[in-house]
Amino acid sequence: MMFINLQLSWTGISLAFWSGLLTPIIILELNSKTEYSETQKESLALKSMIFFGVGEVIGGIIMG
């Protein structure tokens, strides 16, 4: 029987939770500072999530 690695599980759950909150925060900031349409705001927020993911992959490779 394979045991669950609790640290790996906690890291995955917390990463999913906090990165899921990042998109609404970006959209709220764009609401107060720009005149973009809703689709443009969502597009910018999701593009930033792509860079966030790329940074995680590159950081994972560098940090080991």
Stockholm file with secondary structure:
# STOCKHOLM 1.0

chainA/1-64         MMFINLQLSWTGISLAFWSGLLTPIIILELNSKTEYSETQKESLALKSMIFFGVGEVIGGIIMG
#=GR chainA/1-64 SS CCCCCHHHHHHHHHHHHHHHHHHHHHHHHHHHHCCCCHHHHHHHHHHHHHHHHHHHHHHHHHHC
#=GC SS_cons        CCCCCHHHHHHHHHHHHHHHHHHHHHHHHHHHHCCCCHHHHHHHHHHHHHHHHHHHHHHHHHHC
//
